[in-house]
């Protein structure tokens, strides 16, 4: 069984010294209820204003085959946004390390174990894919749309403020992105670097104001998933788009990257992609 703590990170492995396991142990996975961080945003469980997923890539995945020979792979995991819990990243890394000296009869056996354990920890079905390390599927691509980062703006506010968001009267359909997203781990304070894509249909969003708003996460402490949900909620409340997708692609840390996306129901989900710096 994975650990569950309804309102505290006191027992989470994050930010603490940890012994790295050499044997498979599903109990290492640490669940964090999403509701705790959603409540301040006015998001109620069972009435989510969005659909979405948390897409993870794990680049340090290895196990032993039936004869003891190592196998290496890259894994892609997808947690549904309506799962009751997310999984704390360091516990996930420790759990994956437990595969390193564990024998499996087949690749399918590895996938089955991952899917079973992660789904139990998240409280919903987690999808699992394994790729060879040189699979073309993993080749980096660019975000679609117009980049905001060339705008010559003055910035003095490094905490999120929806007051920067403004719209015009013209209805548009466009995709905008920035590589200037940075937030900080709420436990360790370590920087989390990322890129963010905003695809919408609705009143034209003022680009300078949007970039100031996104830069405002620079000193904000929160998990990747909750930063994306805050951006989604703020854009819906202040810009009132008909359709909206918010996607963040965070740079990997400890062999894991996290790329959450949230969208209005019915919005076309994004294609899986990796950026060069991931």
C-alpha positions as CSV (number, residue, x, y, z in Angstrom):
1,X,0.0,0.0,0.0
2,X,1.2,3.5,-0.7
3,X,1.2,6.2,2.0
4,X,-1.6,8.6,2.2
5,X,-1.5,11.9,4.2
6,X,-4.6,14.1,3.8
7,X,-3.1,17.4,4.6
8,X,0.6,17.3,5.2
9,X,3.9,16.6,3.5
10,X,5.6,15.9,6.8
11,X,6.3,12.2,5.9
12,X,7.1,12.8,2.2
13,X,10.5,11.7,0.9
14,X,11.0,15.1,-0.8
15,X,13.7,17.2,0.8
16,X,14.9,14.4,3.1
17,X,17.9,12.1,2.8
18,X,16.8,8.8,1.4
19,X,18.4,5.4,0.9
20,X,18.0,4.3,-2.7
21,X,16.4,0.9,-2.8
22,X,17.8,-2.0,-4.8
23,X,14.6,-4.1,-4.8
24,X,11.1,-3.5,-6.0
25,X,8.9,-1.9,-3.4
26,X,5.5,-0.5,-4.3
27,X,5.0,1.0,-0.8
28,X,7.6,3.7,-1.6
29,X,5.0,5.6,-3.6
30,X,3.7,8.6,-1.7
31,X,0.2,10.0,-2.6
32,X,-0.8,13.7,-2.1
33,X,-4.5,14.5,-2.3
34,X,-5.2,17.1,-5.0
35,X,-8.1,18.6,-3.1
36,X,-5.8,20.4,-0.5
37,X,-4.3,22.7,-3.2
38,X,-7.4,23.0,-5.3
39,X,-9.6,24.3,-2.5
40,X,-7.9,27.8,-2.4
41,X,-8.6,28.1,-6.2
42,X,-12.3,27.3,-5.7
43,X,-12.0,24.0,-7.5
44,X,-14.3,21.3,-6.1
45,X,-13.6,17.6,-6.4
46,X,-16.4,16.1,-8.5
47,X,-17.0,19.4,-10.3
48,X,-13.7,20.1,-12.0
49,X,-13.8,23.0,-14.5
50,X,-11.3,21.2,-16.7
51,X,-10.2,17.9,-18.2
52,X,-6.5,17.0,-18.5
53,X,-3.6,14.8,-17.6
54,X,-0.3,14.9,-15.9
55,X,2.2,13.4,-18.4
56,X,5.5,12.2,-16.9
57,X,8.6,10.9,-18.7
58,X,11.1,8.8,-16.8
59,X,14.5,8.6,-18.3
60,X,16.2,6.3,-15.7
61,X,14.1,3.2,-16.0
62,X,15.9,-0.2,-15.9
63,X,15.3,-3.7,-14.8
64,X,16.9,-7.2,-15.2
65,X,15.5,-9.7,-17.6
66,X,14.9,-13.4,-16.6
67,X,18.6,-14.1,-17.1
68,X,19.9,-11.2,-15.1
69,X,20.8,-9.0,-18.1
70,X,19.9,-5.2,-17.6
71,X,17.3,-3.6,-19.8
72,X,16.9,0.2,-20.1
73,X,14.0,2.2,-21.4
74,X,12.2,5.5,-21.2
75,X,8.7,5.5,-19.7
76,X,5.8,7.7,-20.4
77,X,3.0,7.9,-17.7
78,X,-0.3,9.6,-17.8
79,X,-2.3,10.4,-14.7
80,X,-5.8,11.7,-15.2
81,X,-6.5,15.1,-13.8
82,X,-9.6,13.8,-12.0
83,X,-7.5,11.2,-10.0
84,X,-7.9,11.9,-6.3
85,X,-4.2,12.1,-5.7
86,X,-1.0,13.0,-7.5
87,X,2.2,11.1,-6.7
88,X,5.1,12.9,-5.0
89,X,8.1,13.0,-7.4
90,X,10.9,11.8,-5.2
91,X,8.9,8.8,-4.0
92,X,8.3,8.0,-7.7
93,X,12.0,8.1,-8.3
94,X,12.8,5.9,-5.3
95,X,10.1,3.5,-6.5
96,X,11.6,3.3,-10.0
97,X,15.1,2.7,-8.6
98,X,13.7,-0.5,-7.0
99,X,13.3,-2.0,-10.4
100,X,17.1,-1.8,-11.1
101,X,18.1,-5.1,-9.5
102,X,14.7,-6.8,-9.9
103,X,14.2,-9.6,-12.5
104,X,11.1,-9.6,-14.7
105,X,10.1,-12.3,-17.1
106,X,9.0,-9.8,-19.8
107,X,8.6,-6.2,-20.7
108,X,4.8,-6.7,-20.3
109,X,5.4,-7.7,-16.7
110,X,7.2,-4.4,-16.0
111,X,4.3,-2.4,-17.6
112,X,1.7,-4.4,-15.6
113,X,3.6,-3.8,-12.3
114,X,4.0,0.0,-13.0
115,X,0.4,0.4,-14.0
116,X,-1.0,-1.5,-11.0
117,X,1.1,0.3,-8.4
118,X,0.8,3.8,-9.9
119,X,-2.9,3.5,-10.4
120,X,-3.4,2.4,-6.8
121,X,-1.3,5.4,-5.6
122,X,-3.2,7.9,-7.8
123,X,-6.6,6.4,-7.1
124,X,-7.3,6.2,-10.9
125,X,-6.0,4.3,-13.9
126,X,-2.5,5.5,-14.9
127,X,-1.4,4.6,-18.5
128,X,2.2,3.3,-19.0
129,X,4.2,3.2,-22.2
130,X,7.8,2.0,-22.5
131,X,10.1,3.2,-25.3
132,X,13.6,2.2,-26.4
133,X,16.0,5.0,-25.6
134,X,16.6,5.8,-29.3
135,X,12.9,5.7,-30.3
136,X,12.0,8.4,-32.8
137,X,8.9,9.1,-30.7
138,X,11.1,10.8,-28.1
139,X,12.7,13.2,-30.6
140,X,12.2,16.8,-29.4
141,X,9.9,19.2,-31.1
142,X,8.8,22.8,-30.8
143,X,5.7,24.3,-29.2
144,X,3.2,25.5,-31.8
145,X,2.1,29.1,-32.0
146,X,3.7,32.5,-31.3
147,X,6.4,32.9,-28.7
148,X,6.0,35.8,-26.2
149,X,9.6,35.9,-25.0
150,X,10.7,38.6,-27.5
151,X,8.4,41.2,-26.0
152,X,10.4,44.1,-24.5
153,X,8.6,44.6,-21.2
154,X,9.5,45.9,-17.8
155,X,8.9,43.5,-15.0
156,X,8.9,44.1,-11.2
157,X,6.3,41.5,-9.9
158,X,7.5,37.9,-9.4
159,X,4.5,36.4,-7.7
160,X,1.3,35.4,-9.7
161,X,-1.1,38.3,-10.1
162,X,-4.2,37.9,-12.4
163,X,-4.4,41.7,-12.5
164,X,-1.9,41.6,-15.3
165,X,-4.4,39.8,-17.5
166,X,-6.5,41.8,-20.0
167,X,-8.4,41.2,-23.2
168,X,-9.6,43.2,-26.2
169,X,-12.9,43.0,-28.1
170,X,-11.7,41.0,-31.1
171,X,-12.5,37.3,-31.0
172,X,-9.5,35.2,-32.0
173,X,-8.2,31.6,-32.0
174,X,-4.5,31.4,-31.4
175,X,-1.7,29.6,-29.5
176,X,0.9,31.5,-27.5
177,X,3.8,30.2,-25.5
178,X,6.7,31.2,-23.3
179,X,9.9,29.5,-22.1
180,X,10.1,31.9,-19.1
181,X,8.0,29.9,-16.7
182,X,9.8,29.2,-13.5
183,X,8.3,28.1,-10.2
184,X,9.8,26.6,-7.0
185,X,9.3,23.3,-5.2
186,X,7.1,24.0,-2.2
187,X,9.1,21.6,0.0
188,X,12.8,22.1,-1.0
189,X,12.6,25.5,-2.7
190,X,14.5,24.2,-5.7
191,X,13.7,25.9,-9.0
192,X,11.4,24.2,-11.5
193,X,12.1,25.4,-15.0
194,X,9.4,25.1,-17.7
195,X,7.7,26.2,-20.9
196,X,4.0,27.0,-21.1
197,X,1.6,26.9,-24.0
198,X,-1.8,28.6,-24.0
199,X,-4.2,27.8,-26.8
200,X,-7.6,29.5,-26.8
201,X,-10.6,30.9,-28.6
202,X,-12.1,34.0,-27.3
203,X,-11.4,37.7,-26.7
204,X,-7.8,38.5,-27.7
205,X,-5.5,38.3,-24.7
206,X,-3.1,41.1,-24.2
207,X,0.3,39.5,-24.8
208,X,2.4,41.8,-22.7
209,X,0.1,41.4,-19.7
210,X,0.0,37.6,-20.2
211,X,3.8,37.4,-20.2
212,X,4.0,39.5,-17.0
213,X,1.5,37.2,-15.5
214,X,3.5,34.1,-16.4
215,X,6.8,35.6,-15.2
216,X,4.9,36.2,-11.9
217,X,5.4,32.5,-11.1
218,X,9.1,33.0,-10.8
219,X,9.1,33.2,-6.9
220,X,5.9,31.1,-6.5
221,X,6.2,27.9,-4.5
222,X,3.8,25.1,-5.7
223,X,3.8,21.8,-7.5
224,X,3.8,21.7,-11.3
225,X,0.3,20.4,-11.5
226,X,-1.1,23.2,-9.3
227,X,0.7,26.0,-11.2
228,X,-1.0,24.8,-14.4
229,X,-4.4,24.7,-12.6
230,X,-3.9,28.2,-11.2
231,X,-3.1,29.5,-14.7
232,X,-6.1,27.8,-16.1
233,X,-8.5,29.2,-13.4
234,X,-7.1,32.7,-13.7
235,X,-7.4,32.8,-17.5
236,X,-10.9,31.5,-17.4
237,X,-12.0,34.0,-14.8
238,X,-10.2,37.1,-16.2
239,X,-10.1,36.4,-20.0
240,X,-13.3,34.3,-20.4
241,X,-12.3,32.3,-23.4
242,X,-14.8,30.0,-25.1
243,X,-12.1,27.3,-25.3
244,X,-8.8,27.0,-23.4
245,X,-5.8,24.7,-23.2
246,X,-3.0,25.3,-20.7
247,X,0.0,23.0,-21.1
248,X,3.3,23.2,-19.2
249,X,6.5,21.2,-20.1
250,X,8.8,21.2,-17.1
251,X,12.5,20.4,-17.4
252,X,13.4,17.0,-15.9
253,X,14.9,16.7,-12.4
254,X,16.1,13.4,-11.0
255,X,15.4,11.7,-14.3
256,X,11.7,12.7,-14.3
257,X,9.9,15.5,-16.2
258,X,6.3,16.5,-15.6
259,X,4.1,18.0,-18.2
260,X,0.5,18.7,-16.9
261,X,-2.2,20.0,-19.2
262,X,-5.7,21.3,-18.4
263,X,-8.4,22.2,-20.9
264,X,-12.1,23.1,-21.2
265,X,-14.2,19.9,-21.7
266,X,-14.3,19.0,-25.4
267,X,-11.0,20.8,-26.2
268,X,-8.7,18.7,-28.4
269,X,-5.9,17.2,-26.2
270,X,-2.4,18.1,-27.1
271,X,-0.1,15.7,-29.0
272,X,2.6,14.2,-26.8
273,X,5.9,16.1,-27.4
274,X,9.2,16.8,-25.7
275,X,11.1,20.0,-25.9
276,X,14.9,20.1,-26.5
277,X,15.7,21.1,-22.9
278,X,13.6,18.4,-21.4
